[in-house]
Amino acid sequence: MEQIEEMYYKLGISPAVCHYAHRVLDGLKSRFEEIDRLTEYNQMKVIAAMQKNRVSADCFNSSSGYGYDDLGRETLEKVYADTFGAEDALVRSQITCGTHALALALMSNLRPGDELLSPVGKPYDTLEEVIGIRPARGSLAEYQISYRQVDLLENGDFDYESIRAAINEKTRLVTIQRSKGYQTRPTLSVEKIGQLIRFVKEIKPSLIVMVDNCYGEFTETIEPLDVGADMMVGSLIKNPGGGLAPIGGYIAGSRACVENAAYRLTSPGLGKEVGASLGVMRDFFQGFFLAPTVTGAAMKGAIFAAKLYESLGFSVLPNGTEKRHDIIQAVTFGRPEGLIAFCQGIQAAAPVDSYVKPEPWDMPGYDDPVIMAAGAFVQGSSIELSADGPLRPPYTAFFQGGLTWPHAKLGIMMSLQKVYEANLVTDSQLC
């Protein structure tokens, strides 16, 4: 233990912060054992899908041009479908990020005159321009697709009566964002998502239900498709990429919905038949294989962060004892200095660009200045240790990721170190 502590001191963690953090960790043994059991189950699920679909070394070969008969691409999509309980899946490097995957799913399954309904409140910031909440060229609104939302109740529950009233003859697709995004509402469990799906389909069985599954894969033993979703959508530079996927996104679900997305991604008549893999298949397969373990490490980091900052009097969501349904941990500081110090600590603990000091800036797709910390091997990879948040009250940092538990642990300790150096935590609190 003394050797380990010496390493933390060498990396810039003070003895006071180090000792306090380890006292908090002493109380988390049983929670971490739960995460280990979850990881083991999901690991077996992935291995079973890979074995069933006869993944071989030939699947790692590259294709170029049109990408006809790409064995690796076709096999990977079958692995995703079987793992997530889908009829079909679209897993492509041509999908650039989570926002792109969501936009693709929406634009391919909605038509002019249709209405999109969000029964869980405001969507993630970058989707506002996709939908047309904030005017943008090429938005759904420009194609005469309307939008309606029903906010959650103050206690975080669904407003069932308002949802019932909102569903009408034009409502075609219901979108459910699993994770909180830049909000302070709880993340939705798969069980709770299933309750909402059953409710809306009883009202209008023809509805397509899409779940934004970003940050949620492998945090439970079941996924949204297991409880009736027609589509679930995510990014490969989050959980399912395992930190190895250099780009990509996926759409999994009913065959009709996935085919529509494929025709939109490429062109009518071509669909899934084209799309060269360009040498990324090995990373996609290996990343997906590692994803349950990497996600488990990220969940341990989130639980540790919650317990640590909760014990110091900060508002955290979820708290240190709640069940987890995604990898995101929110810590509210109430002042910009806390948010900035936290993110700078995460950056300082990174293996890449640790010397960089992040500052708030105006990012494309966001309405407020945003500070982002990410010393990642893959640019923008949020399954790697990262933190960000908009510079607006209540000044909440959103922390996620960690390819390994030791790195997640260091990042959280370094965040506290910077918060301590900013005089937002006192010596007496650490005693």
C-alpha positions in Angstrom: 0.0 0.0 0.0 2.9 2.4 0.8 4.3 1.9 -2.7 1.0 2.7 -4.3 0.6 5.8 -2.1 4.1 7.0 -3.1 3.0 6.7 -6.8 -0.1 8.9 -6.1 2.1 11.5 -4.4 4.5 11.4 -7.4 1.5 12.1 -9.7 0.4 15.1 -7.7 -2.1 13.8 -5.2 -1.5 15.2 -1.7 -1.5 12.9 1.4 -4.7 14.4 2.7 -6.6 13.8 -0.5 -5.1 10.3 -0.9 -5.9 9.2 2.6 -9.4 10.5 2.5 -10.1 8.9 -0.9 -9.0 5.5 0.4 -11.2 5.8 3.5 -14.1 6.3 1.2 -13.1 3.3 -0.9 -13.1 1.0 2.1 -16.9 1.2 2.2 -17.4 0.2 -1.5 -16.3 -3.4 -1.5 -19.7 -4.9 -1.8 -20.8 -2.5 -4.5 -17.7 -3.4 -6.5 -18.5 -7.1 -6.2 -21.9 -6.4 -7.7 -20.3 -4.7 -10.6 -17.9 -7.7 -11.1 -20.9 -10.1 -11.3 -22.7 -7.8 -13.8 -19.5 -7.6 -15.9 -19.1 -11.4 -15.9 -22.7 -11.9 -17.1 -22.4 -9.4 -19.9 -19.0 -10.7 -20.9 -20.6 -14.2 -21.4 -23.4 -12.7 -23.4 -20.9 -11.1 -25.9 -18.8 -14.3 -26.1 -21.9 -16.4 -26.8 -22.9 -14.1 -29.7 -19.4 -14.2 -31.1 -19.3 -18.0 -31.0 -22.8 -18.4 -32.4 -21.9 -16.3 -35.4 -18.5 -18.0 -36.0 -16.3 -15.0 -35.7 -13.0 -15.9 -37.4 -9.7 -14.3 -38.3 -11.1 -13.7 -41.8 -13.6 -11.3 -40.2 -10.7 -8.9 -39.5 -9.8 -8.5 -43.2 -10.2 -5.1 -44.7 -12.4 -4.2 -47.6 -12.4 -1.1 -49.8 -14.5 0.6 -52.5 -18.1 -0.6 -52.4 -17.4 -3.1 -49.7 -19.5 -5.9 -51.3 -19.5 -9.2 -49.4 -17.6 -7.8 -46.4 -17.6 -10.9 -44.1 -16.4 -9.0 -41.0 -19.0 -6.2 -41.4 -21.9 -8.7 -41.9 -20.7 -10.9 -39.0 -20.3 -8.0 -36.6 -23.8 -6.8 -37.3 -25.1 -10.2 -36.5 -23.1 -10.2 -33.2 -24.6 -6.9 -32.2 -28.1 -8.1 -33.1 -27.8 -11.3 -31.0 -26.2 -9.6 -28.0 -28.8 -6.8 -27.9 -31.8 -9.0 -28.8 -32.5 -7.4 -32.2 -33.7 -8.7 -35.5 -31.0 -6.7 -37.3 -28.3 -4.2 -36.7 -26.4 -1.5 -38.6 -22.9 -1.1 -37.2 -20.8 1.2 -39.4 -17.7 3.4 -39.4 -19.6 5.7 -41.7 -21.8 6.7 -38.7 -19.6 9.4 -37.2 -20.9 9.8 -33.7 -23.9 9.2 -31.4 -25.7 12.4 -32.7 -25.3 11.2 -36.2 -26.6 7.7 -35.4 -29.7 9.3 -33.7 -30.3 11.7 -36.6 -30.0 8.8 -39.0 -32.5 6.7 -37.1 -35.0 9.6 -36.9 -34.7 10.9 -40.4 -35.0 7.4 -41.9 -38.1 6.4 -40.0 -40.1 9.7 -40.1 -41.8 11.2 -43.1 -43.2 14.7 -43.8 -46.4 15.2 -41.8 -45.3 12.9 -39.0 -44.8 14.0 -35.4 -41.9 13.1 -33.1 -42.7 12.8 -29.4 -40.3 12.9 -26.5 -42.2 11.9 -23.3 -39.0 12.4 -21.1 -38.5 16.1 -21.6 -35.8 18.0 -23.5 -33.4 15.9 -25.6 -29.6 16.2 -25.4 -28.3 19.6 -26.6 -26.9 18.4 -30.0 -30.3 17.0 -30.9 -32.0 20.3 -30.7 -30.7 21.3 -34.1 -31.4 17.9 -35.5 -35.1 18.2 -34.5 -35.3 21.9 -35.2 -35.9 23.1 -31.7 -33.1 25.5 -32.5 -33.3 26.3 -36.2 -30.7 24.5 -38.3 -30.3 23.7 -42.0 -31.6 20.2 -42.8 -33.5 19.7 -39.5 -36.6 17.6 -39.2 -38.6 20.8 -39.0 -37.5 21.7 -42.5 -39.0 18.5 -43.7 -42.4 19.3 -42.1 -41.8 16.8 -39.3 -43.2 18.4 -36.1 -42.0 17.9 -32.5 -43.8 17.6 -29.2 -42.4 16.9 -25.7 -43.8 16.1 -22.3 -41.6 17.0 -19.4 -41.1 14.6 -16.5 -42.8 15.3 -13.2 -40.9 17.1 -10.5 -40.2 13.7 -8.8 -38.8 12.3 -12.0 -41.7 10.1 -12.9 -43.5 10.1 -16.3 -46.4 12.4 -16.7 -48.7 9.6 -18.1 -51.8 11.8 -18.5 -50.0 14.4 -20.5 -48.3 11.7 -22.6 -51.7 10.3 -23.4 -53.0 13.7 -24.4 -49.9 14.4 -26.6 -50.2 11.2 -28.7 -52.3 12.0 -31.8 -53.0 10.8 -35.3 -49.7 12.4 -36.5 -47.5 10.9 -33.8 -45.2 8.4 -35.6 -42.1 7.9 -33.4 -41.5 8.2 -29.7 -37.9 8.9 -28.6 -36.7 8.0 -25.1 -33.4 9.3 -23.9 -32.1 6.8 -21.4 -29.3 8.9 -20.0 -29.7 12.3 -18.4 -27.5 14.4 -20.8 -26.9 17.8 -19.4 -29.9 17.6 -17.1 -30.1 16.7 -13.4 -32.9 14.1 -13.8 -32.3 10.5 -13.0 -31.1 8.1 -15.7 -33.9 5.7 -16.8 -33.6 2.1 -15.9 -34.5 -0.5 -18.6 -37.4 -1.6 -16.5 -38.8 1.9 -16.3 -38.3 2.4 -20.0 -40.3 -0.8 -20.6 -43.2 0.5 -18.5 -43.3 3.6 -20.7 -43.1 1.6 -23.9 -46.0 -0.6 -22.9 -48.0 2.5 -22.0 -47.6 4.3 -25.3 -48.1 1.2 -27.4 -51.4 0.5 -25.6 -52.5 3.9 -26.8 -51.2 3.6 -30.3 -49.7 0.1 -31.3 -48.3 1.4 -34.6 -45.8 3.8 -32.8 -42.1 3.3 -33.4 -40.2 3.6 -30.1 -36.6 4.6 -30.3 -34.3 4.5 -27.3 -31.2 6.7 -27.2 -29.0 4.1 -25.5 -25.8 6.2 -25.3 -23.8 5.5 -22.1 -26.2 2.7 -21.1 -24.9 -0.4 -22.9 -23.8 -3.2 -20.5 -24.8 -1.3 -17.3 -27.6 -3.8 -16.7 -28.2 -7.4 -17.7 -31.0 -6.4 -20.1 -31.2 -3.7 -22.9 -34.1 -1.6 -24.1 -34.9 -4.1 -27.0 -35.6 -6.7 -24.3 -38.6 -4.6 -23.1 -40.2 -3.7 -26.4 -38.2 -0.9 -28.0 -38.2 -1.0 -31.8 -34.8 0.7 -32.1 -31.9 1.4 -29.8 -29.1 3.7 -30.9 -25.6 4.4 -29.7 -22.0 5.4 -30.4 -19.0 3.1 -30.7 -16.8 5.7 -29.0 -18.9 5.2 -25.9 -19.6 1.8 -24.2 -19.8 -0.7 -27.0 -16.5 0.3 -28.6 -14.6 -0.7 -25.5 -12.1 2.2 -26.1 -10.7 0.6 -29.2 -13.2 1.6 -31.9 -11.8 4.7 -33.6 -15.2 5.8 -34.9 -18.7 4.5 -35.5 -22.2 4.2 -34.4 -24.9 1.5 -34.3 -28.7 1.1 -34.8 -30.2 -2.2 -33.6 -33.8 -3.2 -33.6 -36.6 -4.4 -35.9 -35.6 -5.4 -39.5 -37.8 -2.7 -41.0 -36.3 0.2 -38.9 -32.7 -0.9 -39.5 -33.3 -1.3 -43.3 -34.8 2.2 -43.4 -31.7 3.5 -41.6 -29.4 1.6 -44.0 -31.1 3.1 -47.1 -30.8 6.6 -45.6 -27.1 6.0 -44.7 -26.2 4.9 -48.2 -29.0 5.1 -50.8 -32.2 3.4 -51.8 -31.5 0.1 -53.5 -28.0 -0.2 -51.8 -28.7 -0.2 -48.1 -26.5 -2.5 -46.0 -24.9 -4.1 -49.1 -22.2 -1.4 -49.3 -19.9 0.3 -46.9 -16.3 -0.8 -46.9 -14.8 -1.6 -43.5 -11.4 0.0 -44.3 -9.4 -2.0 -41.8 -11.4 -1.2 -38.6 -13.0 -4.6 -38.1 -10.4 -5.9 -35.7 -10.9 -2.9 -33.5 -14.7 -3.1 -33.7 -14.7 -6.8 -32.7 -12.1 -6.5 -30.0 -13.6 -3.4 -28.6 -17.0 -5.0 -28.4 -15.4 -8.0 -26.7 -13.8 -5.7 -24.1 -16.9 -3.5 -23.7 -18.5 -5.2 -20.7 -15.3 -5.1 -18.7 -14.5 -1.5 -19.7 -18.0 -0.5 -18.8 -17.7 -2.2 -15.5 -14.5 -0.2 -14.7 -16.3 3.0 -15.7 -19.2 2.1 -13.3 -16.8 1.6 -10.5 -15.4 5.1 -11.2 -18.8 6.6 -11.2 -19.8 5.0 -7.9 -16.5 6.1 -6.3 -16.9 9.7 -7.5 -20.5 9.8 -6.2 -19.5 8.5 -2.7 -16.4 10.7 -2.5 -18.1 14.0 -3.4 -21.4 13.2 -1.6 -19.3 12.6 1.6 -17.9 16.2 1.2 -21.4 17.8 1.0 -21.8 18.2 -2.8 -25.0 17.3 -4.6 -24.5 14.2 -6.7 -26.7 12.2 -9.1 -27.0 9.3 -8.7 -26.0 9.1 -5.1 -23.4 6.6 -3.8 -26.0 3.9 -3.0 -28.4 4.0 -6.0 -28.4 1.4 -8.7 -26.7 2.4 -12.0 -28.3 2.5 -15.4 -25.5 4.4 -17.3 -21.9 5.3 -16.7 -22.5 9.1 -16.1 -22.0 10.7 -12.7 -23.2 14.2 -12.1 -21.5 16.4 -9.4 -23.0 19.8 -8.8 -20.8 22.6 -7.5 -23.1 25.6 -7.5 -20.3 27.8 -8.8 -18.2 27.8 -12.0 -14.9 27.5 -10.2 -15.8 24.1 -9.0 -16.9 22.8 -12.4 -13.7 24.1 -14.0 -11.4 22.7 -11.2 -13.0 19.3 -11.5 -12.6 19.1 -15.3 -9.0 20.3 -15.0 -8.3 17.6 -12.5 -9.6 14.9 -14.9 -7.4 16.3 -17.6 -4.4 16.3 -15.4 -4.8 12.6 -14.7 -4.9 11.7 -18.4 -2.3 9.5 -20.2 -2.7 11.8 -23.3 -2.6 15.6 -23.1 -2.2 15.7 -19.3 -0.3 19.0 -19.7 -3.3 20.7 -21.3 -5.5 22.9 -19.1 -9.1 22.9 -20.4 -11.1 26.1 -20.5 -14.8 26.8 -21.3 -15.4 27.5 -25.0 -18.3 27.8 -27.5 -18.6 24.3 -29.1 -20.7 23.5 -32.2 -24.1 22.2 -31.3 -24.2 23.6 -27.8 -26.1 26.7 -26.5 -23.7 27.6 -23.7 -19.9 27.6 -23.3 -18.8 24.1 -22.4 -15.7 22.9 -20.6 -14.4 19.4 -21.6 -11.7 17.3 -20.2 -10.6 14.3 -22.2 -7.1 12.9 -22.5 -8.2 10.1 -24.8 -6.5 7.8 -27.3 -9.6 8.2 -29.5 -10.7 11.8 -29.9 -14.1 12.3 -28.3 -14.2 8.9 -26.7 -16.4 9.2 -23.7 -15.9 5.6 -22.5 -12.4 6.8 -21.8 -12.0 9.0 -18.7 -13.6 12.3 -19.4 -15.7 15.1 -17.9 -17.6 18.0 -19.2 -20.4 20.4 -18.4 -22.0 23.6 -19.6 -21.1 26.9 -17.9 -24.5 27.6 -16.6 -26.2 27.2 -13.2 -26.1 25.0 -11.2 -22.6 24.3 -12.6 -22.7 20.6 -12.8 -19.8 18.4 -14.0 -20.8 15.2 -15.9 -18.1 12.6 -15.4 -17.9 9.3 -17.3 -15.6 6.6 -18.5 -12.3 5.0 -17.6 -10.8 2.1 -19.6 -9.4 0.7 -16.4 -10.5 1.1 -12.8 -7.0 2.3 -11.6 -7.1 5.2 -14.1 -10.7 6.1 -13.1 -9.6 6.1 -9.5 -6.6 8.4 -10.2 -8.8 10.7 -12.2 -11.3 11.1 -9.5 -8.6 11.7 -6.9 -7.0 14.3 -9.1 -10.3 16.1 -9.6 -10.6 16.3 -5.8 -7.0 17.5 -5.6 -7.8 20.4 -8.0 -11.1 21.2 -6.1 -9.1 21.3 -2.9 -6.4 23.6 -4.4 -9.2 25.9 -5.5 -10.2 26.2 -1.8 -13.6 24.6 -2.4 -12.8 21.8 0.1 -11.1 22.5 3.4 -8.5 20.7 5.4 -11.0 20.0 8.2 -13.3 18.2 5.7 -10.5 15.8 4.7 -9.5 15.0 8.3 
